[in-house]
Structures are given as C-alpha cells and as structure tokens.
Amino acid sequence: LKLAFYDKFPAVLYKLKVKDEFDIEVAPGYAEFEWVLNSPNKKSRKIGWFHTDVSYDKDQNRVMKRIELMKKFDWMIFGSAQTRQVIDDLYGVKYPKSSVIYNVINIEEAVEKSGEFEVNYEVKPVFSSVGRLHYRKGYDALMRIHKRLLDEGFVHSIAIIGGGNEMENLQNQARELAVENTFKLFDTQKNPYTYISNSDFFILPSRSESYPLIIGEAMGLGLPIISTNVGGIEEMIEHEGDGYLVNFDEEEIYQAMKRFLTDPELVQKIREGAKNASVKFNAQKIYEEVSEVFENQFKLIK
C-alpha cells in the first residue's frame, strides 16, 4: 500500500525519503521507469537501463509503453546491441541519446565459489545449464534431444540448475521419456557454480535471451559452451573460438551436442579460447563506460 501511494504521489516520497536534490537519477530497469520520470526533481538528468528482448513479449501494449517511456529519458543504456536494434527493426524507433554497455560479469566470484563443495555426477560426460524453468529457456526441447542422443548410444547426462513454473511439466516429460536418471533437475541453488565446474560442457538452449551473464561465468570457469544464437549472445561468443553457436532448432542443437561428444579437438580448441574470458568481460572497462555516461550527463547540468 505504501508503494502504491508513493507511486501515485512521488512528490510525497521525495519530501519524506529523498530530501536531498540529486544531479542524476537512474532507473536500473523498466520497473522503475515511471518512478524516475515522475520525479519532482525536474533539474536532474534521467538515465534509464534496458535489458529486455522485446521481440519475445506478446503483450504489445506493454512493449509500446516501455518504448515510449524510454524516449523521455535524457540517456538510455541498453544491455546489448541486439536489445536496442530489435526495437528499431520491429518498430522503427531509434534512440540517438543512448549507448550499449554490457552488464558486469563477476568471473572471479564464480571461480571462487566453484570449489565450495563436491558434486558427483553418476553419468558422464555432463552438460550443465543454469536458468529459470520457463518455456523460453528451451529445456523441453533439450530433453527430447537428450533422449535421441541416448537412444543412438551417446552416453551423457544433463544437469539443470534452476527453478520455475515449468518444473512439473519437465518432471512429467522426463518420466514419459524415461530419462529421470540422466536429465537431472536440481532446482534453484545458492551456488550454481560448483555444479557447472564439475560438469564437462555448458549448454544454453534458449528460445529467447538478452545478455545472459551465465555465459560469461561458464566461460570463466573454462567450460566449452553450446548456445543458441539469440538476443545478445552473438556479442558474447565467437563461434568455434570460445563457444559454439546454433539456431534454436532441435536438429542443430543435436548436431552440436553430438559433435562435442565425438570431436575432442574442437572441444579443446573452445576450452583454450575460453581462457580469455577475464579479458573479454573486463569489469573495469564497463565501470569506466558507465562513469563516462554519468560524467557527460553531469556536465550538461552545469
């Protein structure tokens, strides 16, 4: 009730809670767009952040509302080039007052946490994946591909770390395909990195993504990665250099997994490429880019 009241009367919120006047106000995501734009502090520069692939949202009213709100910011930061480009491609809307700045990927933390405990997988080699159990993550398709590979004699298992509303559907599908022992659903874990580091490969079979940080984290842990080429993932992975890109197509994903299981030279090449992850996803560079945006907006106040 308090949030609803402050949302309707932002001037009261500022009077009670935000007594200082700030030069810059930031909306870190679309949920805060209206809060920042409705700020009674008219002199501040308003910066918005957007990370979502609008092409996957079927609610056109919601999409258009966000697109229009973003026009009102003094500067927009997009989480990937694809995130900005798809708005232009689908709706013909450009944002001249904007930049692309990737989210920080904390590879050091992932490496540090990757050895906190042991994970012993019964069936190896193992493809791990981390994500919310949602239809757009493609785990239903991955399970069908997994079954096909097993039936053709390619022994392996898959470990999915994450919870969500597709859990029951995936459990039922695993029973129907008789793969409960090899398609493991580990639900949400506070530390997914140990599960990843103890696997042999990482796979992201998503129908839709924006700029998934888990790609950089898995790469930082030295895992060869297979990922669908959706959203901003092409900006993260060099095909057959430090990862392997496929379209969201069950046959293409099947062929990629089969190749990982049968082509050790390719796997080793990708594993070597992944060693540059800490350089590729340099956090300091991202901090400097954000600071530059803030400094430029501050200058415009003066």
C-alpha positions, 0 to 999 in steps of 0.5 A: 500500500505504501508503494502504491501511494508513493507511486501515485504521489512521488512528490510525497516520497521525495519530501519524506525519503529523498530530501536531498536534490540529486544531479542524476537519477537512474532507473536500473530497469523498466520497473522503475521507469515511471518512478524516475520520470515522475520525479519532482526533481525536474533539474536532474538528468534521467538515465534509464537501463534496458535489458529486455528482448522485446521481440519475445513479449506478446503483450504489445501494449506493454512493449509500446509503453516501455518504448515510449517511456524510454524516449523521455529519458535524457540517456538510455543504456541498453544491455546489448546491441541486439536489445536496442536494434530489435526495437528499431527493426520491429518498430522503427524507433531509434534512440540517438541519446543512448549507448550499449554497455554490457552488464558486469560479469563477476568471473572471479566470484564464480571461480571462487565459489566453484570449489565450495563443495563436491558434486558427483555426477553418476553419468558422464560426460555432463552438460550443465545449464543454469536458468529459470524453468520457463518455456523460453529457456528451451529445456523441453526441447533439450530433453527430447534431444537428450533422449535421441542422443541416448537412444543412438548410444551417446552416453551423457547426462544433463544437469539443470540448475534452476527453478520455475513454473515449468518444473512439473511439466519437465518432471512429467516429460522426463518420466514419459521419456524415461530419462529421470536418471540422466536429465537431472533437475536440481532446482534453484541453488545458492551456488550454481557454480560448483555444479557447472565446474564439475560438469564437462560442457555448458549448454544454453538452449534458449528460445529467447535471451538478452545478455545472459551473464551465465555465459560469461561465468561458464566461460570463466570457469573454462567450460566449452559452451553450446548456445543458441544464437539469440538476443545478445549472445552473438556479442558474447561468443565467437563461434568455434573460438570460445563457444559454439553457436546454433539456431534454436532448432532441435536438429542443430542443437543435436548436431552440436551436442553430438559433435562435442561428444565425438570431436575432442579437438574442437572441444579443446580448441573452445576450452583454450579460447575460453581462457580469455574470458577475464579479458573479454568481460573486463569489469573495469572497462564497463565501470569506466563506460558507465562513469563516462555516461554519468560524467557527460550527463553531469556536465550538461547540468552545469 
